[in-house]
Amino acid sequence: MDVRELTCWAQRIFDPTASVDDLVAARLRLRGELLPGWYDDWVLLERERLRQLRMHALEALADRLAAAGRHSEAVQAAYVAVQAEPLRESAHRTLIRAHLAEGNLIEAMHAYESFRTMLADELGAAPSRLMRDLVNRLPVPDFHPASHF
C-alpha cells in the first residue's frame, strides 16, 4: 500500500470541509500491508498504526456518507471496514448506524445479531455497553401480520 496515499486520504476524511465526492474513489484501492514479511519492531508498530488509520478512516467515511444521504455508499464503506476487521466492534456499530440512517431497522437488527453471535462463537464474549446502548435505543417494529389482511 502507498503510505502517503493512505495518510492523505485519511486526512481528507477527517477534514470536515472536504467534499465527500473526493473521498470515495480511493477507498477500495487502499489495501495491503506495509512491508509484508518484515517483522522488525518499527515495521510492526508502523503497520499497526496504518491499519488503525485505515479502519478509523473507513468508519468516518461511512458516517460522513450517511450524513450526506448517500446511504448505499455508507453501508458499503461500513462493510469494507467489517470485512477488514470482523471482530472490530466500532466497525459493526458504524454499519448499524448506516442501516439506521437509511431507515432499515431490520437490517440494523440483523447486523447486530450477526455480530453478537460471531462474538459469542469466536471469543465467548458479549458486545460492549456502547453496542448494547445503540441497539437498546432501536424502536421495536410494529408488525401485526393478521391485521394486514
Disulfide bonds with the S-S distance in Angstrom:
none
